[in-house]
Amino acid sequence: MNKKELDIRGWAYHARRVFWPVCAVMASQISKSMKRLFPSKGSIEREGLRLLLIGRHRAHTAQAAAPRHLKLGISIAAALAVTLCILTVTLTGSQVMAVTVNGQMVGYVNDEAEYTNLMQSAKAKISKENGNTELVIKENKIALAPTFVPGDEKKVAEKAVSEDKLVDTLISQNAVETNVYTLNVAGKEVGKFGSLTEVTDTLNSVKQEVSGDQNSQSDNKGAFQEDIAIQSQTEALGQADNLSDPQAVKDTLLAGGDQSAPLVHYETTGVETTTEPVDFKTTEQKDPDMAWGDRETAQAGVPGERTVTRNVTRVNGEVTAQEEISSEVTKEPVDEIVKVGTKLSQLGDTGDGKLGKPLASWTFSRGVSPSHTGDDLCAPEGSPIYAAEAGTVIFTGQFGGYGNLVKIDHGNGLQTWYGHCEGFNCAAGDTVARGQQIATVGDTGHATCFHLHFEVRVNGAVVEPMDYLQ
């Protein structure tokens, strides 16, 4: 054996000791990658090593029949061929997700996130094209599976799932349905809607309409008095017809349709705080220097204010019950003061605007009160009674509790009445002068002693006689 043969033999020995382990490591790593890409294919690592060993075995077989300087070349070529095959298979291709609908291939997406976004946009497009109805996707008809597509990325791009393609496939494969919601009030159907949001928005709009503008605290709670039920069902896409107009349903609930009363009654109960006016009082001050009938405001009245808190129950905005919790006057009212004239300028010979005395003398017994309409002037039986002012006698005779009564009209709404008379000295229709005797003192009617019931009326209203006597 010459020196050249020895060098070749040594080089081949070292090559086998180094190259084959390196190839084995490379095959192992590549096969692990294939195992991740093809989990259902079994142990790709074992397959790769098997191919590597087969190549090595065949290389040894060839070595046995070939010269030693060729055996090394065969071994290297076999190892490189196996490695190249493994690299070609594992490093050219794409891992994607295949989308199928009812078994029909739609295309590829990169991952689940892309699929989710595509499905959401497809649902939105289908819903818009069908009146914004609420959709239900039949998930059992849709499959999403990881898939390895060998070759370059163009193959994946050519079969990528688009929104339009997904929409068309979902519709053609009947993989999408429509939700329909029926609104019932007290067992009666009043509307059909394409989404639950439309139903709740319509009911909330009715609540706001009937509740009105209440100055309420936030703890008010409400509920419909009627039984409100919402039933849902699914229908084939495009078959959900006769959906209701939400505004028309609202009008029906509020106006009652063909009925005269609303179909619903929304009752709220809560605490309400309001600011209310406090009425001022009017006080009259008699002014003898002002002509009778004249009125003059001496001080204008100003309403006050108070803050009131109540528990309030409303039905369709109308108060049906309330209970006051607290009240506080925040601004006191200012009373009104009115001067009232008592001077009768047309009366009397002296021009002082006073009536003449009906008796020469008397003892005062009782005055005007809510239960008594005149002054009782006690005097002996048969004492003369005089007309307090000139006028016309309009009545003489029995008059209930007054007994024998004389009525004299003095004009301008002024009358004087004389009750419990013993006898008359005039008759109805007579014209009498101031100070003329018209009757005598008695105790007829409801009387406990001899006296004159002297009464003054102005425009039909009883006034205090003493304000008009001299």
C-alpha positions as CSV (number, residue, x, y, z in Angstrom):
1,M,0.0,0.0,0.0
2,N,1.5,3.2,-1.1
3,K,1.4,6.6,0.6
4,K,-1.5,7.9,-1.5
5,E,-3.7,5.0,-0.7
6,L,-2.9,5.4,3.0
7,D,-3.9,9.1,2.9
8,I,-7.2,8.4,1.2
9,R,-8.1,5.6,3.6
10,G,-7.3,7.9,6.6
11,W,-9.4,10.7,5.3
12,A,-12.4,8.4,4.6
13,Y,-12.2,7.0,8.1
14,H,-12.3,10.5,9.7
15,A,-15.0,11.6,7.4
16,R,-17.3,8.7,8.4
17,R,-16.6,9.4,12.1
18,V,-17.6,13.1,11.8
19,F,-20.0,13.5,8.8
20,W,-22.5,10.8,9.7
21,P,-23.2,12.0,13.2
22,V,-23.7,15.5,11.9
23,C,-26.1,14.3,9.3
24,A,-28.0,12.3,12.0
25,V,-28.4,15.4,14.1
26,M,-29.6,17.5,11.2
27,A,-32.1,14.8,10.3
28,S,-33.4,14.6,13.8
29,Q,-34.0,18.4,14.1
30,I,-35.7,18.6,10.7
31,S,-37.9,15.6,11.4
32,K,-39.0,17.3,14.7
33,S,-40.2,20.2,12.6
34,M,-42.1,17.9,10.3
35,K,-43.7,16.3,13.4
36,R,-45.0,19.6,14.5
37,L,-46.3,20.3,11.0
38,F,-47.8,16.8,10.6
39,P,-48.9,15.6,14.0
40,S,-51.1,12.9,12.4
41,K,-48.4,11.3,10.3
42,G,-46.7,9.4,13.1
43,S,-43.0,9.8,14.0
44,I,-41.4,11.8,11.3
45,E,-38.2,11.7,13.2
46,R,-38.1,7.9,13.0
47,E,-38.9,8.0,9.4
48,G,-36.1,10.5,8.7
49,L,-33.6,8.4,10.6
50,R,-34.9,5.3,8.9
51,L,-34.2,6.9,5.5
52,L,-30.8,8.0,6.7
53,L,-29.9,4.6,7.9
54,I,-31.1,3.0,4.6
55,G,-29.0,5.5,2.8
56,R,-26.0,4.7,4.9
57,H,-26.6,0.9,4.5
58,R,-26.8,1.2,0.8
59,A,-23.7,3.3,0.9
60,H,-21.8,0.5,2.9
61,T,-23.1,-2.0,0.4
62,A,-21.7,0.0,-2.4
63,Q,-18.5,0.4,-0.6
64,A,-18.0,-3.3,-0.3
65,A,-18.1,-3.7,-4.0
66,A,-16.1,-0.6,-4.9
67,P,-12.6,0.5,-4.4
68,R,-11.9,2.2,-1.2
69,H,-11.4,5.6,-2.7
70,L,-14.9,5.3,-4.2
71,K,-16.6,4.1,-1.0
72,L,-16.1,7.4,0.6
73,G,-17.7,9.3,-2.3
74,I,-20.7,7.0,-2.3
75,S,-21.2,7.5,1.5
76,I,-21.0,11.3,1.2
77,A,-23.4,11.4,-1.8
78,A,-26.0,9.2,-0.1
79,A,-26.0,11.3,3.1
80,L,-26.3,14.5,1.2
81,A,-29.2,13.2,-0.9
82,V,-31.2,12.1,2.1
83,T,-30.6,15.4,3.9
84,L,-31.6,17.4,0.8
85,C,-34.9,15.4,0.5
86,I,-35.8,16.1,4.1
87,L,-35.0,19.8,3.8
88,T,-37.0,20.1,0.6
89,V,-40.1,18.6,2.2
90,T,-39.9,20.5,5.5
91,L,-38.8,23.9,4.5
92,T,-41.1,24.7,1.5
93,G,-44.8,25.1,2.4
94,S,-47.2,27.1,4.7
95,Q,-49.1,26.2,7.9
96,V,-52.6,27.7,7.6
97,M,-56.3,27.1,8.7
98,A,-58.7,25.6,6.2
99,V,-62.3,26.9,6.3
100,T,-65.2,24.7,5.2
101,V,-68.9,25.3,5.3
102,N,-71.1,22.3,5.2
103,G,-68.2,20.4,3.8
104,Q,-67.6,22.9,1.0
105,M,-64.1,24.3,0.9
106,V,-64.1,28.1,1.3
107,G,-60.4,28.8,1.5
108,Y,-57.5,29.4,3.8
109,V,-56.9,31.9,6.7
110,N,-53.7,32.4,8.5
111,D,-55.0,31.9,12.0
112,E,-58.2,31.9,14.2
113,A,-58.0,35.7,14.7
114,E,-58.3,36.3,11.0
115,Y,-61.2,33.9,10.8
116,T,-63.0,35.6,13.6
117,N,-62.6,39.0,12.0
118,L,-63.8,37.7,8.7
119,M,-66.8,36.1,10.2
120,Q,-67.8,39.3,12.1
121,S,-67.6,41.4,9.0
122,A,-69.5,38.8,7.0
123,K,-72.3,38.7,9.6
124,A,-72.5,42.5,9.6
125,K,-72.8,42.6,5.8
126,I,-75.5,40.0,5.7
127,S,-77.4,41.7,8.6
128,K,-77.3,45.1,6.8
129,E,-78.5,43.5,3.5
130,N,-81.5,42.0,5.5
131,G,-82.8,45.1,7.4
132,N,-80.2,44.9,10.2
133,T,-81.8,41.8,11.5
134,E,-80.0,39.7,14.2
135,L,-78.3,36.7,12.7
136,V,-77.5,33.2,14.0
137,I,-74.6,31.3,12.5
138,K,-75.0,27.5,12.4
139,E,-71.6,26.7,13.9
140,N,-72.1,22.9,13.4
141,K,-71.9,23.5,9.6
142,I,-68.6,25.3,9.8
143,A,-65.2,23.7,10.3
144,L,-61.8,25.3,10.9
145,A,-58.8,22.9,10.7
146,P,-55.0,23.4,10.7
147,T,-53.5,22.5,7.3
148,F,-50.0,22.4,5.8
149,V,-50.0,23.6,2.2
150,P,-46.7,22.5,0.4
151,G,-45.1,24.7,-2.1
152,D,-44.7,28.5,-2.2
153,E,-47.0,31.1,-0.7
154,K,-48.8,31.8,-3.9
155,K,-50.9,28.7,-3.5
156,V,-52.2,30.0,-0.2
157,A,-52.8,33.5,-1.5
158,E,-54.8,32.1,-4.4
159,K,-57.2,30.3,-2.0
160,A,-57.4,32.9,0.8
161,V,-60.9,33.5,2.2
162,S,-62.4,36.8,1.3
163,E,-65.4,38.5,2.9
164,D,-67.6,38.2,-0.2
165,K,-66.7,34.6,-0.7
166,L,-67.5,33.8,2.9
167,V,-70.8,35.7,2.7
168,D,-71.9,33.8,-0.5
169,T,-70.9,30.4,0.9
170,L,-72.8,31.0,4.2
171,I,-75.9,32.0,2.3
172,S,-75.8,29.3,-0.3
173,Q,-75.1,26.6,2.3
174,N,-78.0,27.8,4.5
175,A,-75.5,28.3,7.4
176,V,-77.1,31.5,8.6
177,E,-80.6,32.2,10.1
178,T,-82.5,35.2,11.4
179,N,-83.7,35.8,15.0
180,V,-87.2,37.2,15.2
181,Y,-88.6,38.6,18.5
182,T,-92.3,38.9,19.2
183,L,-93.5,41.4,21.8
184,N,-96.7,40.4,23.7
185,V,-98.6,42.6,26.1
186,A,-101.1,40.8,28.3
187,G,-101.0,37.8,26.0
188,K,-101.6,39.9,22.8
189,E,-99.0,40.3,20.1
190,V,-98.3,43.9,19.3
191,G,-95.1,43.7,17.2
192,K,-92.3,41.6,15.6
193,F,-88.7,42.8,15.6
194,G,-85.5,41.7,13.9
195,S,-83.4,42.2,17.0
196,L,-83.7,42.2,20.8
197,T,-82.2,45.7,20.8
198,E,-85.1,47.1,18.8
199,V,-87.6,45.6,21.4
200,T,-85.8,47.0,24.4
201,D,-85.3,50.4,22.8
202,T,-89.0,50.6,22.0
203,L,-90.1,49.7,25.5
204,N,-87.5,52.1,27.0
205,S,-88.9,54.9,24.7
206,V,-92.4,54.2,26.0
207,K,-91.2,54.4,29.6
208,Q,-89.5,57.7,28.9
209,E,-92.6,59.1,27.1
210,V,-95.1,58.2,29.9
211,S,-92.9,59.0,32.8
212,G,-92.8,62.7,31.8
213,D,-90.4,65.3,33.1
214,Q,-90.2,64.5,36.8
215,N,-88.0,66.4,39.2
216,S,-87.1,63.1,40.8
217,Q,-84.2,61.7,42.7
218,S,-82.4,58.8,41.2
219,D,-84.0,56.1,43.4
220,N,-87.3,56.0,41.4
221,K,-88.1,52.5,40.3
222,G,-90.7,51.5,37.7
223,A,-92.5,48.5,36.1
224,F,-95.3,47.9,33.6
225,Q,-98.5,46.9,35.3
226,E,-99.3,44.6,32.3
227,D,-97.5,41.3,31.6
228,I,-94.8,42.0,29.1
229,A,-93.3,39.0,27.3
230,I,-90.7,38.7,24.6
231,Q,-90.5,35.5,22.6
232,S,-87.7,34.6,20.2
233,Q,-87.5,32.2,17.3
234,T,-85.2,31.6,14.3
235,E,-86.3,31.7,10.7
236,A,-84.5,31.1,7.5
237,L,-82.6,34.1,6.1
238,G,-85.0,36.2,3.9
239,Q,-88.1,34.5,5.4
240,A,-88.5,37.0,8.3
241,D,-91.2,39.1,6.8
242,N,-93.9,41.4,8.3
243,L,-91.4,43.0,10.8
244,S,-93.0,45.9,12.7
245,D,-92.0,49.5,12.5
246,P,-90.8,50.4,16.1
247,Q,-92.4,53.8,16.0
248,A,-95.8,52.3,15.0
249,V,-95.5,49.8,17.9
250,K,-94.7,52.7,20.3
251,D,-97.7,54.6,19.1
252,T,-99.9,51.6,19.6
253,L,-98.7,51.0,23.1
254,L,-99.3,54.7,24.1
255,A,-102.6,55.3,22.3
256,G,-104.0,51.8,22.5
257,G,-104.5,51.4,18.8
258,D,-108.3,51.2,18.1
259,Q,-108.9,51.6,21.9
260,S,-109.3,54.8,23.8
261,A,-106.9,53.9,26.6
262,P,-103.1,53.0,26.4
263,L,-102.2,49.3,26.2
264,V,-99.5,49.7,28.8
265,H,-99.4,51.5,32.2
266,Y,-95.9,52.2,33.5
267,E,-95.9,52.7,37.3
268,T,-93.1,54.5,39.1
269,T,-92.6,54.9,42.8
270,G,-89.9,57.0,44.3
271,V,-88.8,60.1,46.2
272,E,-89.5,63.5,44.5
273,T,-88.4,66.9,45.7
274,T,-90.1,70.0,44.4
275,T,-90.1,73.8,45.1
276,E,-93.7,75.1,45.6
277,P,-95.1,78.6,46.3
278,V,-96.5,79.6,49.7
279,D,-99.6,81.7,49.4
280,F,-99.7,85.1,51.1
281,K,-102.6,86.3,53.2
282,T,-104.8,89.3,52.5
283,T,-105.7,91.6,55.4
284,E,-108.3,94.3,55.0
285,Q,-108.1,97.5,56.9
286,K,-111.3,99.6,57.2
287,D,-110.7,103.3,56.4
288,P,-113.6,105.6,57.4
289,D,-112.1,108.4,55.3
290,M,-112.4,106.4,52.1
291,A,-115.7,106.2,50.3
292,W,-117.7,103.1,50.7
293,G,-116.8,100.4,48.1
294,D,-113.3,101.9,47.4
295,R,-110.3,99.5,47.9
296,E,-106.7,100.4,47.9
297,T,-103.7,98.2,48.2
298,A,-101.5,99.5,50.9
299,Q,-99.0,96.6,50.7
300,A,-98.6,94.2,47.8
301,G,-98.5,90.5,48.7
302,V,-95.5,88.4,47.7
303,P,-95.7,84.6,47.6
304,G,-93.1,82.6,49.6
305,E,-91.4,79.3,48.7
306,R,-91.0,76.0,50.3
307,T,-89.1,72.8,49.4
308,V,-91.2,69.6,49.7
309,T,-90.0,66.0,49.6
310,R,-92.6,63.3,49.0
311,N,-92.9,59.6,48.2
312,V,-94.8,59.7,44.9
313,T,-96.4,57.0,42.8
314,R,-97.2,57.8,39.2
315,V,-98.9,55.8,36.5
316,N,-98.0,56.9,33.0
317,G,-96.7,60.1,34.5
318,E,-99.9,61.0,36.4
319,V,-99.7,61.1,40.2
320,T,-101.9,58.4,41.8
321,A,-100.6,58.6,45.3
322,Q,-98.2,60.7,47.3
323,E,-97.0,61.1,50.9
324,E,-95.2,64.1,52.2
325,I,-91.9,63.3,53.9
326,S,-90.6,66.7,54.8
327,S,-91.2,70.4,54.1
328,E,-89.1,73.5,54.6
329,V,-90.0,77.1,54.0
330,T,-87.1,78.7,52.2
331,K,-88.8,82.1,51.7
332,E,-91.5,83.6,53.9
333,P,-94.5,85.2,52.1
334,V,-95.3,88.9,52.5
335,D,-99.0,89.5,53.3
336,E,-101.2,91.8,51.2
337,I,-102.8,94.7,53.0
338,V,-105.9,96.3,51.4
339,K,-107.7,99.5,52.7
340,V,-111.5,99.3,52.4
341,G,-113.6,102.4,52.4
342,T,-116.6,102.6,54.9
343,K,-117.7,106.2,54.4
344,L,-121.2,106.4,52.9
345,S,-121.1,109.9,51.5
346,Q,-124.7,110.0,50.4
347,L,-126.1,109.4,53.9
348,G,-127.1,111.8,56.7
349,D,-128.0,115.4,57.0
350,T,-124.6,116.3,58.4
351,G,-122.7,114.9,55.5
352,D,-120.5,112.7,57.6
353,G,-121.4,109.5,55.8
354,K,-123.0,107.9,58.9
355,L,-126.4,106.3,59.5
356,G,-128.8,107.7,61.9
357,K,-129.5,105.9,65.2
358,P,-132.4,103.3,65.0
359,L,-133.3,103.8,68.7
360,A,-133.1,106.7,71.0
361,S,-131.0,104.7,73.4
362,W,-130.1,101.0,73.9
363,T,-128.0,98.5,75.7
364,F,-125.6,96.6,73.5
365,S,-126.1,92.8,73.8
366,R,-124.6,91.0,70.9
367,G,-122.6,91.9,67.7
368,V,-121.9,90.5,64.3
369,S,-120.2,87.0,64.2
370,P,-120.1,84.1,61.8
371,S,-123.4,82.8,63.4
372,H,-125.0,86.2,63.9
373,T,-125.7,88.8,61.1
374,G,-126.4,92.0,63.1
375,D,-126.2,93.8,66.4
376,D,-128.7,93.2,69.2
377,L,-129.8,96.5,70.9
378,C,-131.8,96.0,74.0
379,A,-134.6,98.5,74.8
380,P,-138.0,98.5,76.6
381,E,-141.0,96.9,74.9
382,G,-142.8,99.2,72.5
383,S,-139.8,101.7,72.2
384,P,-140.0,103.5,68.8
385,I,-137.7,102.2,66.0
386,Y,-136.5,104.8,63.5
387,A,-135.3,104.5,59.9
388,A,-131.5,104.9,59.9
389,E,-131.6,106.6,56.5
390,A,-134.1,107.7,53.9
391,G,-135.3,104.9,51.6
392,T,-138.0,102.7,50.3
393,V,-139.6,100.0,52.4
394,I,-139.3,96.7,50.5
395,F,-140.6,94.2,53.1
396,T,-142.7,94.1,56.2
397,G,-143.9,90.8,57.8
398,Q,-142.8,87.6,59.4
399,F,-139.3,86.4,58.3
400,G,-138.1,83.2,60.0
401,G,-136.1,83.7,63.2
402,Y,-136.3,87.5,62.6
403,G,-139.9,87.5,63.7
404,N,-141.6,90.7,62.4
405,L,-139.1,92.3,60.0
406,V,-138.8,95.6,58.2
407,K,-136.4,95.9,55.2
408,I,-135.5,99.3,53.8
409,D,-133.5,99.9,50.6
410,H,-131.4,103.1,50.6
411,G,-130.0,102.7,47.1
412,N,-126.5,102.1,45.9
413,G,-126.6,98.5,47.3
414,L,-127.2,99.7,50.9
415,Q,-130.0,98.1,53.0
416,T,-131.0,98.1,56.7
417,W,-133.0,95.4,58.4
418,Y,-135.0,95.7,61.7
419,G,-136.0,92.5,63.4
420,H,-138.1,91.2,66.3
421,C,-140.5,94.1,66.0
422,E,-143.7,94.2,68.0
423,G,-145.7,96.2,65.4
424,F,-145.3,98.1,62.1
425,N,-145.7,101.8,61.4
426,C,-145.0,101.4,57.7
427,A,-145.8,99.0,54.8
428,A,-143.9,97.7,51.8
429,G,-143.7,100.3,49.1
430,D,-143.6,103.3,51.5
431,T,-141.0,105.9,51.2
432,V,-139.6,106.9,54.5
433,A,-137.3,109.6,55.7
434,R,-134.3,109.4,57.9
435,G,-135.4,109.3,61.6
436,Q,-139.0,108.4,60.7
437,Q,-140.6,105.8,63.1
438,I,-141.2,102.5,61.2
439,A,-141.9,100.0,64.1
440,T,-141.7,99.3,67.8
441,V,-139.4,97.1,69.9
442,G,-140.7,93.5,70.6
443,D,-139.6,89.9,71.1
444,T,-141.1,88.2,68.1
445,G,-139.2,85.4,66.3
446,H,-136.1,83.9,68.0
447,A,-135.7,86.3,70.9
448,T,-135.1,85.8,74.6
449,C,-135.8,89.4,75.5
450,F,-137.2,92.7,74.1
451,H,-134.6,94.1,71.7
452,L,-134.0,95.3,68.1
453,H,-131.9,93.2,65.7
454,F,-130.3,95.9,63.6
455,E,-128.6,94.7,60.4
456,V,-126.7,96.6,57.7
457,R,-126.0,94.9,54.3
458,V,-123.9,96.3,51.5
459,N,-124.4,94.7,48.1
460,G,-126.0,91.7,49.9
461,A,-123.0,91.2,52.3
462,V,-123.4,91.7,56.0
463,V,-121.2,94.4,57.6
464,E,-120.7,95.6,61.1
465,P,-123.5,98.2,61.8
466,M,-121.4,100.1,64.4
467,D,-119.0,101.1,61.6
468,Y,-121.8,103.0,59.9
469,L,-123.6,104.6,62.9
470,Q,-123.1,108.1,64.1
